[in-house]
């Protein structure tokens, strides 16, 4: 492709296309290290600018990629970061459409730790899904990415933002919480509920509302939200371990401004982990 950014980084190939821009694989011409280059063309309201601010706020946090540089050239904004391996979505696809219980539990514990990290500094992700977790296969460390829709849930005085309603769905509707479906602004509980749907998807292979379709997006979103709320969790996920149901029930009943008990959440899955003799070094992609 031969496009050079900041006279230092060369774009090599396209990695993916998102709603808010394009991601490329690149190389640092000085060190030959591979990088991810995210480009957003001519934005009126720059998602990438918000994402760069969040990355700077999270600088040095465990499991968050390094932001190498951010800027604007001509009609586009760009952001350059460390490049890792593939997303959990790709890993699932390569594993016949689902992942083992041991792998999913290990993913859950790592993803929960990432959420606790960002929540502790007052940030909610608001777009939890397998595409937004990437794997370093040399260490099996999972990184959280894509903070374009993320927001602070604390105000300038470090006080909780007030509950407000009438909001559109933010992020992927597939993993949206029941409160976000109802129009309430997302907080910590909603990130956690989305994580619950993500692990169900990775473990079972498909979420029960994936087949719901309608030519009008708002009606489709409403139908999916209704499906999530009019069926019990046991009816939605009859083959899921009880611990997964207990976790989702906990998330759904958290008050808007409640600080989740992350240690309690971890303890929910301890019996399941022990019962199936799980190992923290066991991942499906290890050959």
Secondary structure, DSSP 8 states (H G I E B T S, - for coil): ---EETTTEEEEEEEEEETTEEEEEEEETTT--EEEEEEEES-SS-HHHHHHHHHHHTTT-TTB--EEEEEEETTEEEEEEE--S-BHHHHHHHTTT---HHHHHHHHHHHHHHHHHHHHTTEE----SGGGEEEETTTTEEEE---TT-EESB-TTS-B----------S-GGG--HHHHTT----HHHHHHHHHHHHHHHHHSS-TTTT---SSHHHHHHHHHHHHHHS-HHHHTTTS-HHHHHHHHHHHHS-TT----HHHHHHHHHHHHHHTT--TT--TT--
